[in-house]
Amino acid sequence: MHVEEQFTPKTWPESPERATLEGKNKFLGFWFFLGGETVLFASLFATYLALKDKVPSKDSIISTDIFDLKLAFIMTMLLLTSSITSVYAIYHMKNFHFKKMQAWLLITVLLGLAFLGCEIYEFWHYTHEYGFGFTTSAFSSAFYTLVGFHGGHVIFGLGWIIALMVRNANRGLSLYNAPKFYLASLYWHFIDVVWVFIFTVVYLMGMV
């Protein structure tokens, strides 16, 4: 049963995302899901580390030839900033300020879209300027799989947040949708943490 009670900032629970049994069950399912995602990314990282030096010949393209560290840093700042804006959104959710929450979520989405735009440009640049395609080498396949898979998760996270914003635009906050907003924010933080590892393992280590 959906919880559609009328609340005010004074009567709104301190932790609305866990105020109902349904909300607590959502948390449990989410952590199981996140555990599977962690194992999946760990496998992709292990594969990348095993294949990052596997190129056909000495003249083949390697990471130091193509990686744009400045662009990767900009992408990192975009995602880290979006993580901060999502924190502000949840802060306003906990204080029963629906419009402010929506505004900060919108900023989060825009930052996420900017990140995706940079990633699409990066892939296009590597492919057209250097001929560094998915099948160029084992290294390129591992790179595009890891970074592209993360990009797919960014798309999924953005779709999740946008769907929640649109679906609840005229409904306001309730104990039914509060856990959904909170879990979407947690998922977004997970995406950001994974990118920090990608920036470190792929880009920083790749320039050494």
Summary of the structure (lengths in Angstrom):
residues: 208
radius of gyration: 19.9
end to end distance: 55.9
largest distance: 67.9
contacts: 621
relative contact order: 0.19
helix: 75%
strand: 0%
